[in-house]
Amino acid sequence: MNVRSVHLSELEAKARADAVKRVAEFFQKPEQLEKIDMVKARFIEQKTATEVQLRMALHSQLDGSRIGLEKLDSSLSESEVCKTRLMELSASLGTLEGLPARLQELKNISRKYSQLAAAMENMSYLVKVPEAMEQARSYIESENLLEGHKILTSAVVTQNVLVVDCVRVIDREERADAIWQKRSEKNGFLPCGRPKRWKQLFFDSVNHAIRDKVFGSAMDSDDDKNKLVRHNEAIRQHTRADLKIAKVHSLVTEGLSDTQIVQLLGWINSYHTEEFMKDPVLNIDFSRLNLLQPINLLPESQLDGLREQYIAKTIARLGSWSTNSLSRHAADWRRPTAPDLDGSSYYFTGLPVLVMSPLTELLGKGNLLQFLGVSVRERFFVKFVEQMSYFVGEYDQELREFHQSYLRDRSQFRFYFEYMLASANDALVFADSIVKILMQELAEDAQLKGRMAARINSLKGDFERIAEHCRLAAEETILLDLNFVLTNVMTPQWLRPDDITGNCFHGTLADYDETLKHVRPVVYNELVNRLGERLLIEYLKVLLTRRCPFRSDSERHTAGEKILHDGQMIKNYLVEKMKVRSEVGAAYDCLPEIAQMFMEQDPSMLYLDIAKFVKQFPDVRTDQIYTILLSRGDLRSSDAKEGPVDPSHCVIFYAVGVRQSDQFDRINIRVSRHGTDSQNDIKFIENSDN
């Protein structure tokens, strides 16, 4: 006999000893033998419930193993494909040996062609040089030195396009310098040659060129009376020739790309800073200047057009990004795998991070919106909140379609419940992150923050409503399974000793509670409290509307015991495990009182039961008590109507202080009291205002 068999034998012997001990404790007195059937039924129920839980656990483990094997099988097939592709790639690379040597001649020809193309491009300037030199010589001989100097300088100036390209290259290198500078602050690493500071070198070169032009024109002697006149004329002509190169206004009217708009707006915003025209060394007073264009370099209408154009394109890209992200995640909701868990063991998807990532890249000090100025920031925030409000509608619509698809065929969506909880968590993350990011960005601008606060809070409320819709969908899913268990209540099968309806209530709640632990507390608390209220109402609905033909007083008494047992099982789990509010737990005290009405053998004693019931639950109506009495099956309609139901028998208890309750006030039972007892028509209506 191996070790495992010995261990099983020991466990079996221990179990038998425990069983003998428990039986001895139950039957210490002879009169306790009369309860042997009840004790046996209780043990059978416990055994059945345990077997159900073990089967559920085993089924869950088998499903997990099956999914794992499927993943391993797919991984094996993918690895085989990768291996085949790598072998093909290795074979292809083997044919490329010696390729650089074979292409060396082509490389030389290409380099020679590039040099010839550059030479042809500059040929026009080379051809015109002798002619320009001859004309400059004639001007100098006629003592027209300024015109001669102009021709000499124009001979070495290339096209303006080259200058623009140089400025773009310099701007790109400046951004690269800023990126590497920021990285070096974290890890201390800085590549060789960084920062290049080409922008500073560019301005130094321009400064030297202007200084050389201004001071280079003062070639007259100190005794020349017309020295100042010639000097000013030279400055005027040089300045006019340089300013003709800047054709910004005609460039803007032709239309700009997004990058060009950003560069232009940033340059205009920096125009009045100390880095440009407000340099203390320049000391320029713009109020004394008579300018053709405004001080902002462009008309305000044209600036507004550029800002609106940039904002519209940026918001359109954000909207397209959020819509595509939502579509991908909506498809993931239908996959046969559960959502991921975060560090707090809450379900989540990557939708909030994915949707909010473009915004985080735009915001913050030193980022793009700060670079574009206050006007662009304010308009962008308004449009962004409007776009997110539209996204909320799309998000809610996708969740509703997912919910409707699940209701049409529940077997197609294995992890529907988990993804609804994950969506509720995501909606709360959206609500918190949007408020945090925007309020942090607007912290230094009190006026803009005051104008945007109402819109931001409204957007937060929209996301919280999505979380509420997800909670209601999850609540409905649980009630679908609990209603299936409720179909056994008040039926002949329910009265059998081997019935496990109470254990099924307990097992269903426990199974869903394990999943509900992965939703955020604000959603969990509201869900379990609402679930407890609705489950009680559904149970009362069954008791008030369903008729079970009792063939004897013992069956009626058994029904009362079943009601008592079911109510106790549900209440214990809700209060002890789910931690529902005390009001919800106290509401379940109505079930023992109703059970007592079924277990009462003497109909004349129902007066006291009804009086106690009305005292504890003053919202119960006469027609509801009448329906409960008819459910006993041993009272005729006339007896129930004229007997204990008469409220005059219980009027004394209405003057006694009682606790408030509303579960019966939320149920309306219409009973048609015409015809025989068997023809009573009982209909259920749940008050919509509650």
LUMMI-776434 format. One record per residue (C-alpha): x, y, z; residue number from 1. Coordinates in steps of 0.02 Angstrom, whole numbers, m for minus. Each point is the difference from the previous one (the first is absolute). Layout:
! residues N
<<X, Y, Z>, NUM>
...
This chain:
! residues 690
<<0, 0, 0>, 1>
<<75, 165, m53>, 2>
<<10, 161, 101>, 3>
<<m151, 77, m89>, 4>
<<m114, m147, 44>, 5>
<<56, 7, 182>, 6>
<<m38, 187, 4>, 7>
<<m174, m28, m73>, 8>
<<m33, m138, 126>, 9>
<<49, 116, 141>, 10>
<<m114, 137, m65>, 11>
<<m145, m123, m18>, 12>
<<26, m63, 177>, 13>
<<7, 177, 66>, 14>
<<m160, 45, m94>, 15>
<<m91, m152, 71>, 16>
<<57, 45, 176>, 17>
<<m61, 179, m22>, 18>
<<m166, m63, m68>, 19>
<<m24, m118, 148>, 20>
<<41, 142, 119>, 21>
<<m124, 120, m82>, 22>
<<m138, m133, m2>, 23>
<<31, m35, 183>, 24>
<<m14, 186, 38>, 25>
<<m165, 15, m96>, 26>
<<m85, m152, 79>, 27>
<<48, 9, 183>, 28>
<<m183, m10, 52>, 29>
<<m130, m127, m59>, 30>
<<m126, 134, m52>, 31>
<<128, 69, m122>, 32>
<<m21, m156, m107>, 33>
<<m164, 74, m62>, 34>
<<101, 133, m93>, 35>
<<108, m126, m92>, 36>
<<m85, 39, m168>, 37>
<<29, 186, 22>, 38>
<<183, m26, 48>, 39>
<<24, m119, m145>, 40>
<<m74, 126, m122>, 41>
<<112, 136, 68>, 42>
<<156, m108, m22>, 43>
<<m55, m44, m177>, 44>
<<m21, 185, m41>, 45>
<<173, 40, 68>, 46>
<<75, m145, m97>, 47>
<<m86, 53, m161>, 48>
<<55, 182, 21>, 49>
<<179, m56, 30>, 50>
<<m5, m111, m154>, 51>
<<m67, 144, m104>, 52>
<<140, 114, 58>, 53>
<<130, m135, m36>, 54>
<<m70, m29, m174>, 55>
<<3, 186, m35>, 56>
<<180, 13, 60>, 57>
<<52, m152, m103>, 58>
<<m89, 68, m153>, 59>
<<90, 167, 20>, 60>
<<168, m87, 16>, 61>
<<m33, m107, m153>, 62>
<<m49, 152, m101>, 63>
<<159, 87, 51>, 64>
<<103, m153, m47>, 65>
<<m88, m12, m168>, 66>
<<34, 182, m39>, 67>
<<181, m21, 52>, 68>
<<21, m152, m114>, 69>
<<m79, 95, m144>, 70>
<<122, 144, 29>, 71>
<<147, m121, 5>, 72>
<<m59, m84, m160>, 73>
<<m17, 167, m90>, 74>
<<170, 55, 66>, 75>
<<78, m161, m65>, 76>
<<m74, 26, m173>, 77>
<<56, 181, m3>, 78>
<<176, m48, 55>, 79>
<<7, m128, m142>, 80>
<<m51, 134, m124>, 81>
<<131, 119, 71>, 82>
<<132, m136, m13>, 83>
<<m45, m32, m183>, 84>
<<4, 186, m40>, 85>
<<168, 21, 85>, 86>
<<73, m143, m102>, 87>
<<m68, 79, m160>, 88>
<<72, 168, 51>, 89>
<<169, m79, 38>, 90>
<<2, m82, m171>, 91>
<<m45, 165, m83>, 92>
<<137, 94, 93>, 93>
<<127, m128, m60>, 94>
<<m27, 57, m178>, 95>
<<48, 180, 45>, 96>
<<184, m35, 34>, 97>
<<112, 116, m99>, 98>
<<m142, 120, m39>, 99>
<<92, 157, 67>, 100>
<<148, m36, m113>, 101>
<<m114, m21, m152>, 102>
<<m90, 162, 40>, 103>
<<158, 103, 31>, 104>
<<7, 57, m181>, 105>
<<m183, 52, 6>, 106>
<<36, 97, 161>, 107>
<<142, 95, m83>, 108>
<<m109, 42, m151>, 109>
<<m140, 62, 115>, 110>
<<120, 113, 96>, 111>
<<69, 69, m162>, 112>
<<m177, 31, m65>, 113>
<<m45, 97, 159>, 114>
<<152, 111, m21>, 115>
<<m42, 33, m182>, 116>
<<m181, 42, 45>, 117>
<<59, 127, 129>, 118>
<<121, 74, m127>, 119>
<<m139, 16, m130>, 120>
<<m111, 85, 128>, 121>
<<133, 130, 37>, 122>
<<52, 19, m183>, 123>
<<m116, 147, m27>, 124>
<<89, 97, 137>, 125>
<<171, m46, m70>, 126>
<<m48, 58, m175>, 127>
<<m63, 167, 63>, 128>
<<154, 37, 105>, 129>
<<108, 78, m141>, 130>
<<m143, 110, m55>, 131>
<<m34, 55, 180>, 132>
<<185, 35, 28>, 133>
<<7, 109, m156>, 134>
<<m154, 99, 53>, 135>
<<70, 22, 176>, 136>
<<164, 64, m75>, 137>
<<m95, 130, m102>, 138>
<<m94, 61, 155>, 139>
<<162, 15, 99>, 140>
<<86, 96, m138>, 141>
<<m147, 121, m4>, 142>
<<18, 19, 191>, 143>
<<m170, m83, 31>, 144>
<<74, m107, 138>, 145>
<<m167, m52, 82>, 146>
<<m68, m80, m159>, 147>
<<165, m84, m33>, 148>
<<3, m73, 175>, 149>
<<m178, m62, m21>, 150>
<<43, m95, m159>, 151>
<<154, m77, 79>, 152>
<<m99, m64, 150>, 153>
<<m144, m65, m108>, 154>
<<123, m108, m96>, 155>
<<30, m110, 152>, 156>
<<m178, m6, 70>, 157>
<<m97, m160, m41>, 158>
<<m187, m23, m8>, 159>
<<m112, 40, 149>, 160>
<<m60, m182, 3>, 161>
<<169, m53, 66>, 162>
<<m16, 122, 146>, 163>
<<m172, m68, 44>, 164>
<<65, m179, m6>, 165>
<<145, 48, 113>, 166>
<<m119, 77, 127>, 167>
<<m105, m159, 0>, 168>
<<153, m108, 29>, 169>
<<54, 114, 142>, 170>
<<m173, m10, 80>, 171>
<<4, m190, m11>, 172>
<<169, m8, 83>, 173>
<<m59, 118, 138>, 174>
<<m143, m118, 39>, 175>
<<121, m146, 3>, 176>
<<111, 98, 121>, 177>
<<m149, 28, 115>, 178>
<<m48, m185, m3>, 179>
<<176, m58, 41>, 180>
<<17, 133, 135>, 181>
<<m159, m64, 84>, 182>
<<59, m181, m10>, 183>
<<169, 45, 72>, 184>
<<m86, 70, 155>, 185>
<<m67, m176, 35>, 186>
<<148, m113, m41>, 187>
<<146, 121, m16>, 188>
<<44, m58, m177>, 189>
<<28, 128, m138>, 190>
<<62, m50, m175>, 191>
<<161, 70, m65>, 192>
<<m27, 167, m87>, 193>
<<m161, 41, 90>, 194>
<<m67, 129, 21>, 195>
<<48, 74, m169>, 196>
<<m79, 171, 35>, 197>
<<m21, 36, m185>, 198>
<<m134, 129, 37>, 199>
<<123, 105, 99>, 200>
<<130, m19, m138>, 201>
<<m130, 53, m129>, 202>
<<m46, 159, 94>, 203>
<<184, 38, 28>, 204>
<<31, m16, m187>, 205>
<<m147, 113, m41>, 206>
<<61, 125, 129>, 207>
<<174, 1, m76>, 208>
<<m71, 18, m176>, 209>
<<m108, 149, 48>, 210>
<<142, 82, 97>, 211>
<<118, m24, m147>, 212>
<<m126, 77, m118>, 213>
<<m32, 150, 112>, 214>
<<180, 36, 50>, 215>
<<72, m59, m165>, 216>
<<m88, 141, m91>, 217>
<<93, 134, 101>, 218>
<<150, 9, m116>, 219>
<<12, 189, m9>, 220>
<<131, 101, 89>, 221>
<<m37, 92, 160>, 222>
<<11, 170, m91>, 223>
<<m135, m43, m129>, 224>
<<m154, 108, 33>, 225>
<<m117, m121, m92>, 226>
<<60, m152, 97>, 227>
<<m161, m17, 103>, 228>
<<m111, 19, m154>, 229>
<<89, m139, m93>, 230>
<<1, m107, 157>, 231>
<<m190, 13, 26>, 232>
<<m33, m31, m185>, 233>
<<102, m160, 7>, 234>
<<m95, m61, 154>, 235>
<<m168, 40, m85>, 236>
<<40, m97, m157>, 237>
<<71, m151, 92>, 238>
<<m148, m8, 119>, 239>
<<m125, 14, m142>, 240>
<<85, m139, m99>, 241>
<<2, m116, 152>, 242>
<<m182, 30, 46>, 243>
<<m58, m43, m175>, 244>
<<57, m179, 31>, 245>
<<m130, m28, 140>, 246>
<<m162, m36, m93>, 247>
<<m96, m71, 148>, 248>
<<m169, 74, m45>, 249>
<<m6, m72, m175>, 250>
<<57, m168, 71>, 251>
<<m143, m5, 127>, 252>
<<m133, 36, m133>, 253>
<<56, m154, m97>, 254>
<<m43, m117, 145>, 255>
<<114, m85, 127>, 256>
<<20, m174, 69>, 257>
<<m27, m36, 185>, 258>
<<186, 3, 36>, 259>
<<21, 165, m91>, 260>
<<m147, 77, 95>, 261>
<<77, m52, 166>, 262>
<<169, 71, m49>, 263>
<<m74, 164, m61>, 264>
<<m113, 26, 152>, 265>
<<143, m42, 117>, 266>
<<114, 123, m91>, 267>
<<m133, 137, 10>, 268>
<<m27, m35, 186>, 269>
<<186, 17, 32>, 270>
<<8, 163, m101>, 271>
<<m39, 108, 152>, 272>
<<110, m97, 122>, 273>
<<173, 41, 64>, 274>
<<69, m132, m117>, 275>
<<m52, 107, m150>, 276>
<<m60, 180, m18>, 277>
<<m14, 40, 186>, 278>
<<182, m33, 31>, 279>
<<57, 135, 125>, 280>
<<147, 39, m113>, 281>
<<m117, 49, m144>, 282>
<<m117, 104, 110>, 283>
<<m132, 16, m139>, 284>
<<m156, 106, 35>, 285>
<<m134, m72, m115>, 286>
<<m122, 141, 41>, 287>
<<109, 122, m96>, 288>
<<10, m107, m157>, 289>
<<m110, 32, m152>, 290>
<<m17, m178, m68>, 291>
<<m91, m62, m155>, 292>
<<m42, m163, 91>, 293>
<<m54, m13, 183>, 294>
<<125, m26, 138>, 295>
<<m46, m186, 3>, 296>
<<69, m13, m179>, 297>
<<m166, m67, m67>, 298>
<<m177, 72, 3>, 299>
<<m104, m65, 146>, 300>
<<m126, m80, m119>, 301>
<<139, m97, m85>, 302>
<<72, m54, 168>, 303>
<<m172, m60, 57>, 304>
<<m18, m96, m162>, 305>
<<165, m89, 30>, 306>
<<m47, m41, 179>, 307>
<<m171, m67, m49>, 308>
<<77, m101, m140>, 309>
<<127, m81, 116>, 310>
<<m129, m34, 138>, 311>
<<m125, m75, m124>, 312>
<<131, m118, m73>, 313>
<<64, m51, 172>, 314>
<<m174, m33, 70>, 315>
<<m45, m100, m157>, 316>
<<154, m108, 26>, 317>
<<m42, m25, 184>, 318>
<<m180, m47, m46>, 319>
<<58, m126, m130>, 320>
<<127, m72, 123>, 321>
<<m129, m21, 140>, 322>
<<m130, m77, m118>, 323>
<<124, m125, m71>, 324>
<<62, m44, 175>, 325>
<<m180, m28, 58>, 326>
<<m36, m113, m151>, 327>
<<152, m108, 36>, 328>
<<m44, m19, 184>, 329>
<<m184, m35, m40>, 330>
<<61, m147, m103>, 331>
<<109, m56, 147>, 332>
<<m154, m6, 113>, 333>
<<m61, m149, m101>, 334>
<<160, m103, 11>, 335>
<<3, m161, 105>, 336>
<<126, 66, 127>, 337>
<<m29, 99, 160>, 338>
<<58, 181, 16>, 339>
<<164, 40, 86>, 340>
<<21, 48, 184>, 341>
<<91, 156, 57>, 342>
<<108, 19, 155>, 343>
<<m155, 16, 111>, 344>
<<m77, m160, m74>, 345>
<<m132, 98, m96>, 346>
<<m53, m47, m176>, 347>
<<57, 124, m133>, 348>
<<30, 21, m186>, 349>
<<125, 114, m84>, 350>
<<m134, 117, m70>, 351>
<<20, 147, 123>, 352>
<<190, 5, m19>, 353>
<<m12, m18, m189>, 354>
<<m130, 138, m21>, 355>
<<84, 122, 121>, 356>
<<179, m25, m62>, 357>
<<m10, 132, m141>, 358>
<<m64, 128, 126>, 359>
<<141, m31, 123>, 360>
<<126, 27, m141>, 361>
<<m74, 171, m39>, 362>
<<m14, 63, 179>, 363>
<<129, 49, 129>, 364>
<<134, 132, 12>, 365>
<<111, 7, m152>, 366>
<<m120, m103, m104>, 367>
<<m92, 49, m158>, 368>
<<m153, 92, 68>, 369>
<<108, 105, 115>, 370>
<<108, 43, m150>, 371>
<<m150, 56, m105>, 372>
<<m66, 128, 123>, 373>
<<m149, 33, 115>, 374>
<<m128, 29, m138>, 375>
<<32, m170, m81>, 376>
<<m2, m88, 170>, 377>
<<m169, 72, 49>, 378>
<<m83, m42, m165>, 379>
<<78, m173, 0>, 380>
<<m68, m42, 173>, 381>
<<m177, 52, m51>, 382>
<<6, m105, m158>, 383>
<<81, m146, 91>, 384>
<<m139, m7, 131>, 385>
<<m129, 4, m141>, 386>
<<89, m141, m90>, 387>
<<9, m105, 159>, 388>
<<m187, 28, 27>, 389>
<<m28, m72, m174>, 390>
<<116, m145, 45>, 391>
<<m105, m35, 155>, 392>
<<m151, m25, m114>, 393>
<<97, m121, m110>, 394>
<<65, m94, 153>, 395>
<<m174, m17, 73>, 396>
<<m71, m59, m167>, 397>
<<133, m135, m18>, 398>
<<m37, m63, 176>, 399>
<<m187, m5, m36>, 400>
<<27, m99, m160>, 401>
<<113, m120, 95>, 402>
<<m136, m20, 133>, 403>
<<m136, m32, m130>, 404>
<<108, m129, m89>, 405>
<<27, m90, 165>, 406>
<<m186, m5, 39>, 407>
<<m35, m74, m172>, 408>
<<123, m143, 26>, 409>
<<85, m13, 170>, 410>
<<104, m151, m53>, 411>
<<101, 104, m125>, 412>
<<81, 113, 130>, 413>
<<84, m97, 137>, 414>
<<81, 149, 86>, 415>
<<m139, 127, m26>, 416>
<<m21, 29, 187>, 417>
<<187, 28, 26>, 418>
<<12, 125, m144>, 419>
<<m151, 97, 64>, 420>
<<89, 18, 167>, 421>
<<161, 50, m91>, 422>
<<m98, 131, m99>, 423>
<<m72, 69, 162>, 424>
<<177, 14, 70>, 425>
<<60, 81, m163>, 426>
<<m140, 129, 5>, 427>
<<49, 50, 176>, 428>
<<183, 12, m55>, 429>
<<m54, 112, m144>, 430>
<<m99, 112, 119>, 431>
<<143, 17, 125>, 432>
<<143, 19, m126>, 433>
<<m87, 132, m106>, 434>
<<m37, 108, 151>, 435>
<<175, m24, 69>, 436>
<<91, 37, m163>, 437>
<<m104, 151, m52>, 438>
<<m9, 78, 174>, 439>
<<187, m21, 22>, 440>
<<30, 82, m169>, 441>
<<m118, 145, 42>, 442>
<<65, 25, 177>, 443>
<<103, 154, m47>, 444>
<<m143, 81, m100>, 445>
<<m139, 37, 125>, 446>
<<m115, 85, m126>, 447>
<<8, m140, m129>, 448>
<<m18, m128, 139>, 449>
<<m159, 86, 60>, 450>
<<m74, 2, m176>, 451>
<<44, m183, m32>, 452>
<<m46, m73, 171>, 453>
<<m185, m26, m41>, 454>
<<37, m86, m166>, 455>
<<133, m113, 76>, 456>
<<m115, m51, 144>, 457>
<<m139, m35, m126>, 458>
<<118, m112, m98>, 459>
<<49, m89, 161>, 460>
<<m185, m29, 36>, 461>
<<m24, m75, m174>, 462>
<<136, m129, 32>, 463>
<<m72, m39, 172>, 464>
<<m168, m33, m84>, 465>
<<86, m126, m114>, 466>
<<68, m87, 155>, 467>
<<m179, m2, 68>, 468>
<<m64, m79, m162>, 469>
<<133, m135, 13>, 470>
<<m50, m31, 181>, 471>
<<m183, m20, m50>, 472>
<<50, m122, m139>, 473>
<<102, m104, 123>, 474>
<<m145, 4, 124>, 475>
<<m120, m60, m135>, 476>
<<119, m143, m43>, 477>
<<2, m62, 180>, 478>
<<m190, 13, 13>, 479>
<<m20, m104, m158>, 480>
<<84, m146, 88>, 481>
<<m89, 33, 166>, 482>
<<m169, 6, m88>, 483>
<<39, m171, m71>, 484>
<<22, m62, 179>, 485>
<<m162, 88, 50>, 486>
<<m98, m107, m123>, 487>
<<12, m142, 128>, 488>
<<m81, 99, 141>, 489>
<<m182, m42, 40>, 490>
<<3, m157, m108>, 491>
<<m22, m184, 50>, 492>
<<184, m31, m37>, 493>
<<44, 137, 125>, 494>
<<m89, m96, 139>, 495>
<<102, m158, m21>, 496>
<<131, m40, 133>, 497>
<<142, m7, m128>, 498>
<<m37, 174, m68>, 499>
<<154, 114, 5>, 500>
<<m78, 167, m51>, 501>
<<73, 89, 151>, 502>
<<172, m68, m37>, 503>
<<m17, 54, m181>, 504>
<<m38, 177, 58>, 505>
<<155, m5, 109>, 506>
<<109, m78, m135>, 507>
<<m55, 123, m136>, 508>
<<35, 150, 112>, 509>
<<168, m72, 52>, 510>
<<50, m36, m180>, 511>
<<m39, 177, m59>, 512>
<<76, 76, 156>, 513>
<<170, m73, m45>, 514>
<<m8, 97, m163>, 515>
<<m72, 157, 80>, 516>
<<156, 16, 109>, 517>
<<88, 66, m156>, 518>
<<m111, 155, m19>, 519>
<<33, 165, 88>, 520>
<<m79, 22, 173>, 521>
<<m121, 138, m51>, 522>
<<m76, m114, m133>, 523>
<<6, m156, 109>, 524>
<<m91, 79, 148>, 525>
<<m139, 71, m107>, 526>
<<m19, m161, m99>, 527>
<<m14, m120, 148>, 528>
<<m124, 113, 91>, 529>
<<m109, 18, m153>, 530>
<<15, m186, m33>, 531>
<<m57, m41, 177>, 532>
<<m152, 113, m18>, 533>
<<m52, m67, m170>, 534>
<<26, m183, 49>, 535>
<<m116, 25, 150>, 536>
<<m132, 82, m111>, 537>
<<12, m142, m126>, 538>
<<m19, m129, 139>, 539>
<<m151, 91, 71>, 540>
<<m71, 10, m175>, 541>
<<7, m190, m13>, 542>
<<m82, m23, 171>, 543>
<<m141, 120, m45>, 544>
<<m35, m60, m176>, 545>
<<39, m186, m8>, 546>
<<m118, m135, 64>, 547>
<<64, m166, 66>, 548>
<<m135, m132, 35>, 549>
<<32, m60, 178>, 550>
<<m73, m173, 26>, 551>
<<19, 3, 189>, 552>
<<45, 109, 148>, 553>
<<174, m78, 3>, 554>
<<35, 61, m178>, 555>
<<m59, 175, 49>, 556>
<<113, m8, 152>, 557>
<<144, m59, m111>, 558>
<<m30, 150, m114>, 559>
<<17, 115, 150>, 560>
<<162, m85, 49>, 561>
<<64, 18, m178>, 562>
<<m39, 186, m1>, 563>
<<87, 18, 168>, 564>
<<152, m99, m61>, 565>
<<15, 92, m167>, 566>
<<m15, 171, 83>, 567>
<<130, m44, 130>, 568>
<<124, m65, m130>, 569>
<<m18, 155, m109>, 570>
<<6, 122, 146>, 571>
<<152, m81, 81>, 572>
<<102, 12, m159>, 573>
<<m54, 178, m39>, 574>
<<38, 62, 175>, 575>
<<155, m102, 44>, 576>
<<88, m12, m168>, 577>
<<m63, 144, m108>, 578>
<<m17, 122, 147>, 579>
<<m163, 77, m59>, 580>
<<m78, 145, 94>, 581>
<<m92, m40, 161>, 582>
<<m164, 58, m78>, 583>
<<15, m131, m137>, 584>
<<36, m139, 125>, 585>
<<m144, 55, 112>, 586>
<<m121, m5, m147>, 587>
<<26, m189, m13>, 588>
<<m84, m19, 171>, 589>
<<m166, 1, m92>, 590>
<<32, m176, m67>, 591>
<<m1, m85, 173>, 592>
<<m165, 89, 38>, 593>
<<m77, m61, m163>, 594>
<<70, m174, 36>, 595>
<<m87, 3, 168>, 596>
<<m167, 30, m88>, 597>
<<28, m159, m100>, 598>
<<57, m103, 150>, 599>
<<m148, 54, 109>, 600>
<<m113, m153, 21>, 601>
<<m148, 91, 78>, 602>
<<m76, 131, m119>, 603>
<<m75, 92, 148>, 604>
<<176, 40, 63>, 605>
<<39, 94, m160>, 606>
<<m66, 159, 84>, 607>
<<156, 11, 106>, 608>
<<118, m40, m144>, 609>
<<m78, 132, m111>, 610>
<<1, 129, 140>, 611>
<<185, m30, 31>, 612>
<<33, 6, m187>, 613>
<<m90, 167, m20>, 614>
<<92, 70, 150>, 615>
<<171, m39, m75>, 616>
<<m45, 44, m180>, 617>
<<m130, 138, m3>, 618>
<<12, 23, m188>, 619>
<<m85, m169, m32>, 620>
<<m176, 19, m70>, 621>
<<m158, m96, 33>, 622>
<<m6, m78, m174>, 623>
<<178, m65, 22>, 624>
<<m42, m84, 167>, 625>
<<m155, m68, m83>, 626>
<<108, m76, m139>, 627>
<<119, m79, 126>, 628>
<<m146, m81, 92>, 629>
<<m70, m68, m162>, 630>
<<172, m76, m35>, 631>
<<m25, m112, 153>, 632>
<<m131, m95, m99>, 633>
<<m113, m40, 149>, 634>
<<m99, 163, 4>, 635>
<<m141, 49, m115>, 636>
<<m2, 171, m78>, 637>
<<m145, 57, 107>, 638>
<<83, m62, 160>, 639>
<<164, 85, m41>, 640>
<<m90, 161, m46>, 641>
<<m113, 8, 151>, 642>
<<114, m78, 128>, 643>
<<177, 44, 51>, 644>
<<28, 118, m146>, 645>
<<m120, 127, 69>, 646>
<<113, 146, 51>, 647>
<<m115, 39, 147>, 648>
<<76, m150, 88>, 649>
<<173, 78, m11>, 650>
<<m40, 185, 19>, 651>
<<73, 8, 173>, 652>
<<174, m37, m67>, 653>
<<3, 150, m115>, 654>
<<14, 113, 152>, 655>
<<157, m91, 56>, 656>
<<170, 65, m54>, 657>
<<64, m112, m141>, 658>
<<150, 2, m115>, 659>
<<m18, 64, m177>, 660>
<<m2, m123, m145>, 661>
<<m40, 16, m185>, 662>
<<17, m171, m80>, 663>
<<m188, m31, 5>, 664>
<<m35, 178, m55>, 665>
<<103, m39, m157>, 666>
<<m112, m148, m44>, 667>
<<m178, 19, m63>, 668>
<<m107, m157, m8>, 669>
<<m162, 9, m96>, 670>
<<m120, m136, 54>, 671>
<<m164, m28, m91>, 672>
<<m120, m63, 136>, 673>
<<m140, m48, m117>, 674>
<<m47, m182, m30>, 675>
<<60, m153, 93>, 676>
<<163, m16, 94>, 677>
<<82, m98, m139>, 678>
<<m36, 139, m123>, 679>
<<86, 140, 96>, 680>
<<106, 102, m120>, 681>
<<160, 64, 82>, 682>
<<113, 121, m92>, 683>
<<165, 79, 49>, 684>
<<44, 183, m27>, 685>
<<161, 78, 67>, 686>
<<m19, 186, 35>, 687>
<<109, 93, m125>, 688>
<<31, 148, 114>, 689>
<<92, m109, 123>, 690>
